[in-house]
Amino acid sequence: MPNWRDELNDAVKTKNEREAEEAAKHRQRVQEALASAQGALTLAIDALKFAAERIAEKGQPAKLGELESGARLDLGALSIVLELDRQTAVIKVTFLEGKPREFDFARDRHIAAADVEEYVGRRTVELVRNAQKAQPW
């Protein structure tokens, strides 16, 4: 519990000092969250690899591409894209060229890697179903 001297020191800080402290805390949170985000990205990429293998077994032209900080699975004209922003520890999942779903590991500490993998897996199932509707195989 802080004593009155600590509280006074905190109360007299300038706006710039407060902002600098907050920026330092945010950078620290991002660095801590980056390890979790990287693990989640690895699981999500593994999910895309599994999907690409299963689709290829059926003779369909699924293209899995590795990006600088993520991956992309294309099935015909449909795609799902994973990206990790290392500056913010945010994983963005773009499905069918829609608005990306963001997993912010620095802000939401309760996000588990398995949650991201599950989301990507579910979107991949939707991708395959949409591809089947567009051009049955």
DSSP file (Angstrom, degrees, kcal/mol; ACC not computed):
  #  RESIDUE AA STRUCTURE BP1 BP2  ACC     N-H-->O    O-->H-N    N-H-->O    O-->H-N    TCO  KAPPA ALPHA  PHI   PSI    X-CA   Y-CA   Z-CA
    1    1 A M              0   0    0      0, 0.0     2,-0.1     0, 0.0     0, 0.0   0.000 360.0 360.0 360.0 127.7    0.0    0.0    0.0
    2    2 A P        -     0   0    0      0, 0.0     2,-0.1     0, 0.0     0, 0.0  -0.410 360.0-134.9 -72.1 143.7    1.5    3.3   -1.0
    3    3 A N     >  -     0   0    0     -2,-0.1     4,-2.0     1,-0.1     3,-0.2  -0.307  34.6 -91.1 -86.9-179.7    2.1    5.9    1.7
    4    4 A W  H  > S+     0   0    0      1,-0.2     4,-2.3     2,-0.2     5,-0.2   0.808 124.6  57.4 -65.5 -29.4    1.3    9.6    1.3
    5    5 A R  H  > S+     0   0    0      2,-0.2     4,-2.6     1,-0.2    -1,-0.2   0.920 107.4  47.1 -67.0 -42.6    4.7   10.5   -0.1
    6    6 A D  H  > S+     0   0    0      1,-0.2     4,-2.0     2,-0.2    -2,-0.2   0.912 113.1  49.2 -63.3 -41.8    4.3    8.0   -2.9
    7    7 A E  H  X S+     0   0    0     -4,-2.0     4,-2.3     2,-0.2    -2,-0.2   0.882 111.1  49.7 -65.2 -37.8    0.8    9.3   -3.6
    8    8 A L  H  X S+     0   0    0     -4,-2.3     4,-1.9     2,-0.2    -2,-0.2   0.921 109.3  51.5 -66.5 -43.9    2.1   12.9   -3.6
    9    9 A N  H  < S+     0   0    0     -4,-2.6     4,-0.3     1,-0.2    -1,-0.2   0.889 113.3  45.7 -59.0 -38.6    4.9   12.0   -6.0
   10   10 A D  H >< S+     0   0    0     -4,-2.0     3,-0.9     1,-0.2    -1,-0.2   0.878 110.5  53.5 -71.2 -37.7    2.4   10.5   -8.3
   11   11 A A  H 3< S+     0   0    0     -4,-2.3    -2,-0.2     1,-0.2    -1,-0.2   0.804 106.4  51.7 -69.0 -30.0    0.0   13.4   -8.0
   12   12 A V  T 3< S+     0   0    0     -4,-1.9    -1,-0.2    -5,-0.1    -2,-0.2   0.424  80.6 121.3 -90.6   2.8    2.5   16.1   -9.0
   13   13 A K    <   -     0   0    0     -3,-0.9     2,-0.1    -4,-0.3    -3,-0.0  -0.343  63.5-119.7 -65.3 145.8    3.7   14.3  -12.2
   14   14 A T     >  -     0   0    0      1,-0.1     4,-2.3     4,-0.0     5,-0.2  -0.336  25.0-106.0 -79.2 166.9    3.3   16.3  -15.4
   15   15 A K  H  > S+     0   0    0      1,-0.2     4,-2.6     2,-0.2     5,-0.2   0.897 121.9  52.3 -60.0 -41.2    1.1   15.2  -18.3
   16   16 A N  H  > S+     0   0    0      1,-0.2     4,-2.5     2,-0.2    -1,-0.2   0.893 108.5  50.2 -63.5 -40.2    4.3   14.3  -20.2
   17   17 A E  H  > S+     0   0    0      2,-0.2     4,-2.3     1,-0.2    -1,-0.2   0.914 111.6  48.2 -64.2 -42.2    5.6   12.2  -17.4
   18   18 A R  H  X S+     0   0    0     -4,-2.3     4,-2.6     1,-0.2    -2,-0.2   0.926 112.9  47.9 -63.3 -44.3    2.3   10.3  -17.1
   19   19 A E  H  X S+     0   0    0     -4,-2.6     4,-2.5     1,-0.2    -2,-0.2   0.891 111.1  50.8 -64.3 -39.3    2.2    9.7  -20.8
   20   20 A A  H  X S+     0   0    0     -4,-2.5     4,-2.2     2,-0.2    -1,-0.2   0.909 111.6  47.7 -64.9 -41.6    5.8    8.5  -20.9
   21   21 A E  H  X S+     0   0    0     -4,-2.3     4,-2.4     2,-0.2    -2,-0.2   0.917 112.6  48.9 -64.1 -42.9    5.1    6.0  -18.0
   22   22 A E  H  X S+     0   0    0     -4,-2.6     4,-2.4     1,-0.2    -2,-0.2   0.897 110.7  50.5 -64.8 -39.8    2.0    4.8  -19.7
   23   23 A A  H  X S+     0   0    0     -4,-2.5     4,-2.4     2,-0.2    -1,-0.2   0.897 110.6  49.6 -64.2 -40.2    3.9    4.3  -23.0
   24   24 A A  H  X S+     0   0    0     -4,-2.2     4,-2.0     2,-0.2    -2,-0.2   0.908 111.3  48.8 -65.3 -41.3    6.6    2.3  -21.2
   25   25 A K  H  X S+     0   0    0     -4,-2.4     4,-2.5     2,-0.2    -2,-0.2   0.900 111.2  50.7 -63.9 -40.2    4.0    0.1  -19.5
   26   26 A H  H  X S+     0   0    0     -4,-2.4     4,-2.6     2,-0.2    -2,-0.2   0.918 108.8  50.7 -64.8 -43.1    2.3   -0.5  -22.8
   27   27 A R  H  X S+     0   0    0     -4,-2.4     4,-2.3     1,-0.2    -1,-0.2   0.899 110.9  49.9 -60.4 -39.9    5.6   -1.5  -24.5
   28   28 A Q  H  X S+     0   0    0     -4,-2.0     4,-2.2     2,-0.2    -2,-0.2   0.919 110.5  49.2 -64.5 -44.0    6.2   -3.9  -21.6
   29   29 A R  H  X S+     0   0    0     -4,-2.5     4,-2.6     1,-0.2    -2,-0.2   0.903 111.1  50.5 -61.4 -41.1    2.7   -5.4  -22.0
   30   30 A V  H  X S+     0   0    0     -4,-2.6     4,-1.9     2,-0.2    -1,-0.2   0.919 109.6  50.0 -64.1 -43.2    3.2   -5.8  -25.8
   31   31 A Q  H  X S+     0   0    0     -4,-2.3     4,-0.7     1,-0.2    -1,-0.2   0.905 113.8  45.2 -62.5 -40.8    6.5   -7.5  -25.3
   32   32 A E  H  X S+     0   0    0     -4,-2.2     4,-0.7     1,-0.2     3,-0.5   0.893 115.2  47.7 -68.0 -38.9    5.0   -9.9  -22.8
   33   33 A A  H  X S+     0   0    0     -4,-2.6     4,-2.6     1,-0.2    -2,-0.2   0.741  95.6  74.5 -74.8 -23.1    2.0  -10.6  -25.0
   34   34 A L  H  X S+     0   0    0     -4,-1.9     4,-2.5     1,-0.2    -1,-0.2   0.856  92.1  54.2 -61.5 -36.3    4.1  -11.1  -28.1
   35   35 A A  H  X S+     0   0    0     -4,-0.7     4,-2.0    -3,-0.5    -1,-0.2   0.922 111.4  45.0 -64.0 -43.4    5.2  -14.6  -26.9
   36   36 A S  H  X S+     0   0    0     -4,-0.7     4,-2.3     2,-0.2    -2,-0.2   0.911 113.3  50.5 -65.2 -42.0    1.5  -15.6  -26.5
   37   37 A A  H  X S+     0   0    0     -4,-2.6     4,-2.5     1,-0.2    -2,-0.2   0.890 108.8  51.7 -64.0 -39.4    0.6  -14.1  -29.8
   38   38 A Q  H  X S+     0   0    0     -4,-2.5     4,-2.2     2,-0.2    -1,-0.2   0.907 109.9  49.4 -64.6 -41.3    3.4  -15.9  -31.6
   39   39 A G  H  X S+     0   0    0     -4,-2.0     4,-2.0     2,-0.2    -2,-0.2   0.903 111.7  48.7 -62.7 -41.2    2.3  -19.3  -30.1
   40   40 A A  H  X S+     0   0    0     -4,-2.3     4,-2.4     1,-0.2    -2,-0.2   0.892 109.9  51.8 -65.6 -39.8   -1.3  -18.6  -31.2
   41   41 A L  H  X S+     0   0    0     -4,-2.5     4,-2.6     2,-0.2     5,-0.2   0.899 107.7  52.6 -63.8 -40.2   -0.1  -17.7  -34.7
   42   42 A T  H  X S+     0   0    0     -4,-2.2     4,-2.2     2,-0.2    -2,-0.2   0.924 111.0  46.3 -61.4 -45.1    1.8  -21.0  -34.9
   43   43 A L  H  X S+     0   0    0     -4,-2.0     4,-1.9     2,-0.2    -2,-0.2   0.905 112.9  50.0 -63.6 -41.0   -1.2  -23.0  -33.9
   44   44 A A  H  X S+     0   0    0     -4,-2.4     4,-1.9     2,-0.2    -2,-0.2   0.893 110.2  49.6 -66.2 -39.7   -3.4  -21.1  -36.4
   45   45 A I  H  X S+     0   0    0     -4,-2.6     4,-2.5     1,-0.2    -1,-0.2   0.895 108.6  53.6 -65.7 -38.8   -0.9  -21.6  -39.2
   46   46 A D  H  X S+     0   0    0     -4,-2.2     4,-2.5     1,-0.2    -1,-0.2   0.884 106.6  53.1 -60.8 -37.5   -0.8  -25.3  -38.3
   47   47 A A  H  X S+     0   0    0     -4,-1.9     4,-2.3     2,-0.2    -2,-0.2   0.906 109.6  47.8 -63.7 -41.3   -4.7  -25.3  -38.6
   48   48 A L  H  X S+     0   0    0     -4,-1.9     4,-2.7     2,-0.2    -2,-0.2   0.887 110.7  51.6 -66.4 -38.2   -4.4  -23.8  -42.1
   49   49 A K  H  X S+     0   0    0     -4,-2.5     4,-2.4     2,-0.2    -2,-0.2   0.924 109.9  49.3 -63.2 -43.8   -1.7  -26.4  -43.1
   50   50 A F  H  X S+     0   0    0     -4,-2.5     4,-2.4     1,-0.2    -2,-0.2   0.927 112.3  48.2 -59.7 -45.5   -4.0  -29.2  -41.9
   51   51 A A  H  X S+     0   0    0     -4,-2.3     4,-2.5     1,-0.2     5,-0.2   0.916 110.4  51.0 -62.4 -43.6   -6.9  -27.7  -43.9
   52   52 A A  H  X S+     0   0    0     -4,-2.7     4,-2.4     1,-0.2    10,-0.2   0.896 111.0  49.1 -62.1 -39.9   -4.7  -27.3  -47.1
   53   53 A E  H  X S+     0   0    0     -4,-2.4     4,-1.9     2,-0.2    -1,-0.2   0.923 112.1  47.7 -64.7 -44.6   -3.6  -31.0  -46.8
   54   54 A R  H  X S+     0   0    0     -4,-2.4     4,-0.7     1,-0.2    -2,-0.2   0.894 113.9  47.1 -64.5 -39.7   -7.1  -32.3  -46.4
   55   55 A I  H ><>S+     0   0    0     -4,-2.5     5,-1.7     1,-0.2     3,-0.9   0.904 110.4  52.4 -68.0 -41.1   -8.3  -30.2  -49.3
   56   56 A A  H ><5S+     0   0    0     -4,-2.4     3,-2.0     1,-0.3    -1,-0.2   0.840  99.7  63.4 -64.5 -33.0   -5.4  -31.3  -51.5
   57   57 A E  H 3<5S+     0   0    0     -4,-1.9    -1,-0.3     1,-0.3    -2,-0.2   0.797 101.5  52.3 -59.9 -27.2   -6.3  -34.9  -50.7
   58   58 A K  T <<5S-     0   0    0     -3,-0.9    -1,-0.3    -4,-0.7    -2,-0.2   0.341 122.9-108.4 -91.0   5.9   -9.6  -34.3  -52.5
   59   59 A G  T < 5S+     0   0    0     -3,-2.0    -3,-0.2     1,-0.3    -2,-0.1   0.701  71.4 141.7  79.0  20.1   -7.7  -33.0  -55.5
   60   60 A Q      < -     0   0    0     -5,-1.7     2,-1.9     1,-0.0    -1,-0.3  -0.708  60.2-112.9 -97.5 148.6   -8.7  -29.3  -55.0
   61   61 A P        +     0   0    0      0, 0.0    15,-0.8     0, 0.0     2,-0.5  -0.499  47.0 165.9 -82.6  76.1   -6.3  -26.4  -55.7
   62   62 A A  E     -A   75   0A   0     -2,-1.9     2,-0.6   -10,-0.2    13,-0.2  -0.798  19.5-158.7 -90.1 127.9   -5.7  -25.1  -52.2
   63   63 A K  E     -A   74   0A   0     11,-2.7    11,-2.8    -2,-0.5     2,-0.6  -0.934   5.9-167.3-112.7 119.7   -2.8  -22.7  -52.0
   64   64 A L  E     -A   73   0A   0     -2,-0.6     2,-0.4     9,-0.2     9,-0.2  -0.924  11.6-173.8-104.6 119.8   -1.1  -22.1  -48.7
   65   65 A G  E     -A   72   0A   0      7,-3.4     7,-2.5    -2,-0.6     2,-0.5  -0.939  19.5-136.6-117.9 136.2    1.2  -19.2  -48.7
   66   66 A E  E     -A   71   0A   0     -2,-0.4     5,-0.3     5,-0.2     2,-0.2  -0.766  21.9-161.2 -87.7 129.9    3.5  -18.0  -45.9
   67   67 A L  E >   -A   70   0A   0      3,-2.0     3,-0.9    -2,-0.5     5,-0.0  -0.509  37.6 -94.5 -99.2 174.4    3.5  -14.3  -45.4
   68   68 A E  T 3  S+     0   0    0      1,-0.3    -1,-0.1    -2,-0.2    15,-0.1   0.903 122.4   8.5 -57.6 -42.3    6.2  -12.3  -43.6
   69   69 A S  T 3  S+     0   0    0     13,-0.1    15,-2.6     2,-0.0     2,-0.3  -0.309 136.6   0.8-135.6  52.6    4.3  -12.5  -40.3
   70   70 A G  E <  S-AB  67  83A   0     -3,-0.9    -3,-2.0    13,-0.2     2,-0.3  -0.979  72.7 -94.5 166.9-153.6    1.4  -14.9  -41.0
   71   71 A A  E     -AB  66  82A   0     11,-1.4    11,-3.4    -2,-0.3     2,-0.4  -0.971  14.8-147.1-155.4 165.0   -0.1  -17.1  -43.7
   72   72 A R  E     -AB  65  81A   0     -7,-2.5    -7,-3.4    -2,-0.3     2,-0.5  -0.996   3.5-161.6-142.0 132.7   -2.8  -17.2  -46.4
   73   73 A L  E     -AB  64  80A   0      7,-2.7     7,-1.9    -2,-0.4     2,-0.4  -0.974  11.7-169.7-116.1 120.9   -5.0  -20.0  -47.6
   74   74 A D  E     +AB  63  79A   0    -11,-2.8   -11,-2.7    -2,-0.5     2,-0.4  -0.925  11.4 178.2-111.4 133.4   -6.6  -19.6  -51.0
   75   75 A L  E >   -AB  62  78A   0      3,-3.0     3,-1.8    -2,-0.4     2,-0.3  -0.857  69.0 -55.0-133.6  96.6   -9.3  -21.9  -52.3
   76   76 A G  T 3  S-     0   0    0    -15,-0.8   -13,-0.1    -2,-0.4    55,-0.0  -0.569 120.6 -20.2  67.5-128.1  -10.5  -20.7  -55.7
   77   77 A A  T 3  S+     0   0    0     -2,-0.3     2,-0.3    -3,-0.1    -1,-0.3   0.467 124.0  89.5 -88.8  -2.5  -11.5  -17.1  -55.3
   78   78 A L  E <   +B   75   0A   0     -3,-1.8    -3,-3.0    49,-0.1     2,-0.3  -0.667  54.2 173.2 -98.4 150.2  -12.0  -17.5  -51.5
   79   79 A S  E     -B   74   0A   0     -2,-0.3    17,-2.6    -5,-0.2     2,-0.4  -0.989  27.0-154.0-152.7 160.5   -9.3  -16.9  -48.9
   80   80 A I  E     -BC  73  95A   0     -7,-1.9    -7,-2.7    -2,-0.3     2,-0.4  -0.995  20.7-163.5-134.1 133.6   -8.4  -16.6  -45.2
   81   81 A V  E     -BC  72  94A   0     13,-2.8    13,-2.6    -2,-0.4     2,-0.4  -0.961   6.9-163.0-125.5 134.3   -5.5  -14.5  -44.1
   82   82 A L  E     +BC  71  93A   0    -11,-3.4   -11,-1.4    -2,-0.4     2,-0.4  -0.955  14.8 174.0-113.5 133.8   -3.6  -14.5  -40.8
   83   83 A E  E     -BC  70  92A   0      9,-1.9     9,-3.0    -2,-0.4     2,-0.5  -1.000  19.2-154.3-140.4 139.5   -1.3  -11.6  -39.8
   84   84 A L  E     - C   0  91A   0    -15,-2.6     2,-0.9    -2,-0.4     7,-0.2  -0.965   8.3-153.2-112.8 120.8    0.6  -10.8  -36.7
   85   85 A D  E >>> - C   0  90A   0      5,-2.9     4,-1.8    -2,-0.5     5,-1.2  -0.832   7.5-166.5 -90.4 107.0    1.4   -7.1  -36.0
   86   86 A R  T 345S+     0   0    0     -2,-0.9    -1,-0.1     1,-0.2   -52,-0.1   0.675  81.9  62.7 -72.0 -17.4    4.5   -7.4  -33.9
   87   87 A Q  T 345S+     0   0    0      1,-0.1    -1,-0.2     3,-0.1   -57,-0.1   0.787 122.3  18.9 -75.5 -27.3    4.3   -3.7  -32.8
   88   88 A T  T <45S-     0   0    0     -3,-0.8    18,-0.5     2,-0.1    -2,-0.2   0.463  98.0-121.9-122.1  -4.9    0.9   -4.2  -31.1
   89   89 A A  T  <5 +     0   0    0     -4,-1.8    16,-2.2     1,-0.2     2,-0.5   0.897  62.9 145.4  59.3  43.3    0.8   -8.1  -30.5
   90   90 A V  E   < -CD  85 104A   0     -5,-1.2    -5,-2.9    14,-0.2     2,-0.5  -0.948  40.0-153.7-114.3 128.5   -2.5   -8.2  -32.5
   91   91 A I  E     -CD  84 103A   0     12,-2.3    12,-2.8    -2,-0.5     2,-0.5  -0.893  12.3-159.5 -98.2 127.4   -3.4  -11.2  -34.7
   92   92 A K  E     -CD  83 102A   0     -9,-3.0    -9,-1.9    -2,-0.5     2,-0.6  -0.929   5.1-165.9-110.0 128.4   -5.7  -10.2  -37.5
   93   93 A V  E     -CD  82 101A   0      8,-2.6     8,-2.8    -2,-0.5     2,-0.6  -0.954   4.7-167.2-114.5 113.2   -7.8  -12.9  -39.2
   94   94 A T  E     -C   81   0A   0    -13,-2.6   -13,-2.8    -2,-0.6     2,-0.5  -0.899   5.6-170.7-104.7 123.0   -9.4  -11.8  -42.5
   95   95 A F  E >   -C   80   0A   0     -2,-0.6     3,-1.6     4,-0.3   -15,-0.2  -0.958  66.4 -16.0-119.8 123.0  -12.0  -14.1  -43.9
   96   96 A L  T 3  S-     0   0    0    -17,-2.6    -1,-0.2    -2,-0.5   -16,-0.1   0.854 119.4 -64.1  54.6  40.6  -13.5  -13.8  -47.3
   97   97 A E  T 3  S+     0   0    0    -18,-0.3    -1,-0.3     1,-0.2   -17,-0.1   0.698 104.7 132.6  59.6  21.8  -12.2  -10.2  -47.7
   98   98 A G  S <  S-     0   0    0     -3,-1.6    -1,-0.2     1,-0.2     3,-0.1  -0.168  70.9 -57.5 -87.5-172.6  -14.4   -9.1  -44.8
   99   99 A K        -     0   0    0      1,-0.1    -4,-0.3    -5,-0.1    -1,-0.2  -0.497  67.2-108.8 -67.3 132.8  -13.5   -6.9  -41.9
  100  100 A P        -     0   0    0      0, 0.0     2,-0.5     0, 0.0    -6,-0.2  -0.341  20.1-131.2 -67.6 143.6  -10.6   -8.6  -40.0
  101  101 A R  E     -D   93   0A   0     -8,-2.8    -8,-2.6    -3,-0.1     2,-0.4  -0.841  27.9-149.6 -89.9 126.4  -11.2  -10.2  -36.6
  102  102 A E  E     -D   92   0A   0     -2,-0.5     2,-0.6   -10,-0.2   -10,-0.2  -0.846  16.3-163.9-107.3 134.6   -8.6   -8.9  -34.2
  103  103 A F  E     -D   91   0A   0    -12,-2.8   -12,-2.3    -2,-0.4     2,-1.0  -0.939  12.8-163.1-111.5 104.6   -7.1  -10.8  -31.3
  104  104 A D  E  >  +D   90   0A   0     -2,-0.6     4,-2.6   -14,-0.2   -14,-0.2  -0.773  11.4 179.6 -95.6  99.5   -5.3   -8.2  -29.1
  105  105 A F  T  4 S+     0   0    0    -16,-2.2    -1,-0.2    -2,-1.0   -15,-0.1   0.738  79.1  55.0 -73.8 -23.5   -3.0  -10.1  -26.8
  106  106 A A  T  4 S+     0   0    0    -18,-0.5    -1,-0.2   -17,-0.4     3,-0.2   0.860 118.9  31.7 -76.8 -35.5   -1.7   -6.9  -25.1
  107  107 A R  T  4 S+     0   0    0      1,-0.2     2,-0.9   -18,-0.1    -2,-0.2   0.885 121.9  46.2 -88.6 -43.1   -5.1   -5.6  -24.2
  108  108 A D    ><  +     0   0    0     -4,-2.6     3,-1.3     1,-0.1    -1,-0.2  -0.812  61.0 176.3-106.7  93.6   -7.0   -8.9  -23.6
  109  109 A R  T 3  S+     0   0    0     -2,-0.9    -1,-0.1     1,-0.3    -4,-0.1   0.613  71.7  71.0 -74.9 -11.1   -4.8  -11.1  -21.5
  110  110 A H  T 3   +     0   0    0      2,-0.1    -1,-0.3     0, 0.0     2,-0.2   0.546  69.6 113.6 -82.8  -6.0   -7.5  -13.8  -21.3
  111  111 A I    <   -     0   0    0     -3,-1.3     2,-0.3    -7,-0.2    -8,-0.0  -0.485  54.2-155.5 -69.3 129.7   -7.1  -14.8  -24.9
  112  112 A A    >>  -     0   0    0     -2,-0.2     4,-1.3     1,-0.1     3,-0.8  -0.766  24.6-121.9-104.2 152.8   -5.7  -18.3  -25.3
  113  113 A A  H 3> S+     0   0    0     -2,-0.3     4,-2.3     1,-0.3     5,-0.2   0.862 114.5  59.0 -58.6 -36.1   -3.8  -19.7  -28.3
  114  114 A A  H 3> S+     0   0    0      1,-0.2     4,-2.6     2,-0.2    -1,-0.3   0.817  98.7  58.9 -64.9 -30.1   -6.5  -22.4  -28.6
  115  115 A D  H <> S+     0   0    0     -3,-0.8     4,-2.3     2,-0.2    -1,-0.2   0.917 108.0  44.8 -63.5 -43.0   -9.2  -19.7  -29.0
  116  116 A V  H  X S+     0   0    0     -4,-1.3     4,-2.7     2,-0.2     5,-0.2   0.921 113.3  50.4 -67.0 -44.1   -7.4  -18.3  -32.0
  117  117 A E  H  X S+     0   0    0     -4,-2.3     4,-2.7     1,-0.2    -2,-0.2   0.918 111.2  49.0 -60.2 -43.4   -6.8  -21.8  -33.5
  118  118 A E  H  X S+     0   0    0     -4,-2.6     4,-2.6     2,-0.2    -1,-0.2   0.915 111.3  49.3 -62.7 -44.0  -10.5  -22.7  -32.9
  119  119 A Y  H  X S+     0   0    0     -4,-2.3     4,-2.4     2,-0.2    -2,-0.2   0.935 113.3  46.2 -61.1 -46.8  -11.6  -19.4  -34.6
  120  120 A V  H  X S+     0   0    0     -4,-2.7     4,-2.2     1,-0.2    -2,-0.2   0.906 112.2  51.7 -63.8 -41.4   -9.4  -20.0  -37.6
  121  121 A G  H  X S+     0   0    0     -4,-2.7     4,-2.0    -5,-0.2    -1,-0.2   0.918 110.5  47.8 -61.0 -43.8  -10.5  -23.7  -37.8
  122  122 A R  H  X S+     0   0    0     -4,-2.6     4,-2.0     1,-0.2    -2,-0.2   0.904 111.9  49.2 -65.0 -41.3  -14.2  -22.6  -37.8
  123  123 A R  H  X S+     0   0    0     -4,-2.4     4,-2.3     1,-0.2    -1,-0.2   0.856 108.7  54.3 -66.6 -33.2  -13.6  -20.0  -40.5
  124  124 A T  H  X S+     0   0    0     -4,-2.2     4,-2.4     2,-0.2    -1,-0.2   0.892 106.0  51.9 -67.0 -39.3  -11.7  -22.6  -42.6
  125  125 A V  H  X S+     0   0    0     -4,-2.0     4,-2.4     2,-0.2    -2,-0.2   0.928 110.8  48.1 -60.7 -44.5  -14.7  -24.9  -42.4
  126  126 A E  H  X S+     0   0    0     -4,-2.0     4,-2.7     1,-0.2    -2,-0.2   0.895 109.1  54.4 -61.8 -39.6  -16.9  -22.0  -43.6
  127  127 A L  H  X S+     0   0    0     -4,-2.3     4,-2.3     1,-0.2    -2,-0.2   0.930 110.1  45.6 -59.3 -47.0  -14.4  -21.3  -46.4
  128  128 A V  H  X S+     0   0    0     -4,-2.4     4,-2.5     2,-0.2    -1,-0.2   0.907 112.5  50.7 -65.1 -42.2  -14.6  -24.9  -47.6
  129  129 A R  H  X S+     0   0    0     -4,-2.4     4,-2.1     1,-0.2    -2,-0.2   0.911 111.3  48.2 -63.3 -41.4  -18.4  -25.0  -47.4
  130  130 A N  H  X S+     0   0    0     -4,-2.7     4,-2.3     2,-0.2    -1,-0.2   0.891 111.6  50.0 -65.2 -38.9  -18.6  -21.7  -49.4
  131  131 A A  H  X S+     0   0    0     -4,-2.3     4,-2.6    -5,-0.2    -2,-0.2   0.893 109.5  51.7 -65.5 -39.0  -16.2  -23.1  -52.0
  132  132 A Q  H  < S+     0   0    0     -4,-2.5    -2,-0.2     1,-0.2    -1,-0.2   0.890 110.8  48.2 -63.8 -39.8  -18.3  -26.3  -52.2
  133  133 A K  H  < S+     0   0    0     -4,-2.1    -2,-0.2     1,-0.2    -1,-0.2   0.907 114.0  46.3 -66.9 -41.0  -21.4  -24.2  -52.8
  134  134 A A  H  < S+     0   0    0     -4,-2.3    -2,-0.2     1,-0.3    -1,-0.2   0.896 137.9   2.8 -69.0 -40.7  -19.7  -22.1  -55.5
  135  135 A Q  S  < S-     0   0    0     -4,-2.6    -1,-0.3    -5,-0.2    -2,-0.2  -0.685  81.2-145.1-150.3  88.4  -18.2  -25.1  -57.3
  136  136 A P              0   0    0      0, 0.0    -4,-0.1     0, 0.0    -3,-0.1  -0.175 360.0 360.0 -58.0 145.5  -19.1  -28.5  -56.0
  137  137 A W              0   0    0    -77,-0.0    -5,-0.1     0, 0.0     0, 0.0   0.358 360.0 360.0-124.6 360.0  -16.4  -31.2  -56.1
